[in-house]
Amino acid sequence: MGIAGLFKYLLILGAGWLLYRGIKSVLGGGQDQRRAHFRQAGGGEVIDVMVQDPQCGTYLPREQALKAWAFGRQHYFCSEACRDAYLRGPRPDKEKDRAGGADKN
């Protein structure tokens, strides 16, 4: 297969992709569901607030997060594994003491 064969193959692939996109746009309205969701929200309207998992640092929508009260406040987690690891770990105020070299146990 030479250069001409490779060019022919790429041309057929491109034509197939264009055909696929054309059929998808006719049957599906041409919009991805995520894009349609954000367009319906209107200009500047906030759909959901992003929160950060204190264990792994992942940001996720507050409505999708697991919630748990720990150390006197509510925390949001991306998974049960992160939640359980955070709850098993040292308390944040004790961790600060250890970092300073004085353990007040």
C-alpha positions as a printed Julia matrix, in Angstrom:
105×3 Matrix{Float64}:
   0.0    0.0    0.0
   1.67   3.16  -1.19
   0.93   6.81  -0.67
  -2.01   6.66  -3.11
  -3.55   3.75  -1.17
  -3.13   5.59   2.13
  -4.71   8.73   0.66
  -7.63   6.68  -0.68
  -8.11   5.06   2.74
  -8.13   8.46   4.51
 -10.58   9.84   1.94
 -12.99   6.94   2.55
 -12.65   7.39   6.32
 -13.39  11.11   6.04
 -16.45  10.49   3.85
 -17.72   7.9    6.34
 -17.29  10.33   9.23
 -19.16  13.08   7.36
 -21.98  10.64   6.59
 -22.15   9.61  10.25
 -22.3   13.24  11.44
 -24.98  14.06   8.89
 -27.19  11.15   9.95
 -26.63  11.97  13.63
 -27.57  15.61  13.1
 -30.78  14.68  11.25
 -31.89  12.02  13.74
 -30.58  13.49  16.99
 -31.07  17.18  16.42
 -27.3   17.67  16.2
 -26.83  18.59  19.86
 -24.94  16.76  22.52
 -27.07  16.31  25.67
 -24.53  18.12  27.87
 -24.51  21.15  25.59
 -28.31  21.23  25.49
 -28.44  21.07  29.3
 -26.13  24.06  29.71
 -27.94  26.06  27.03
 -31.26  25.61  28.82
 -29.81  27.12  31.98
 -29.62  30.54  30.36
 -26.84  33.07  30.36
 -24.99  33.35  33.64
 -27.37  31.15  35.64
 -25.66  28.75  38.05
 -26.91  25.18  37.74
 -25.03  23.76  40.74
 -22.21  24.71  43.07
 -18.9   22.88  42.81
 -17.41  21.51  46.03
 -14.0   20.01  46.73
 -13.39  16.6   48.28
 -11.04  17.24  51.26
  -9.44  13.81  50.89
  -8.41  13.72  47.22
  -9.03  17.29  46.07
 -11.53  16.4   43.32
 -14.15  19.02  42.44
 -17.7   17.82  41.8
 -21.26  19.23  41.79
 -22.65  19.47  45.33
 -25.8   17.54  44.32
 -23.69  14.52  43.29
 -21.4   14.55  46.35
 -21.66  12.31  49.39
 -22.17  14.4   52.52
 -20.82  13.74  56.01
 -20.44  15.74  59.2
 -16.91  15.59  60.56
 -14.92  17.73  62.97
 -17.81  20.15  63.5
 -18.73  20.89  59.87
 -20.22  19.3   56.77
 -17.84  17.9   54.17
 -18.5   16.71  50.61
 -16.86  13.6   49.11
 -16.57  12.12  45.62
 -16.78   8.5   46.82
 -17.37   6.32  49.85
 -13.68   5.38  49.83
 -12.61   9.04  50.16
 -15.22   9.68  52.84
 -14.17   6.65  54.9
 -10.45   7.44  54.55
 -11.04  11.04  55.66
 -13.13   9.99  58.64
 -10.49   7.42  59.71
  -7.63   9.9   59.35
  -6.29  12.3   61.98
  -8.35  15.32  62.98
  -7.31  18.47  61.1
  -6.63  20.41  64.35
  -4.38  17.61  65.7
  -2.56  17.46  62.35
  -1.62  21.16  62.72
  -0.19  20.45  66.17
   1.93  17.59  64.82
   3.23  19.77  62.01
   4.45  22.29  64.6
   6.21  19.56  66.56
   4.0   19.74  69.67
   1.63  16.8   70.08
  -1.02  17.63  72.68
  -2.42  14.12  73.3
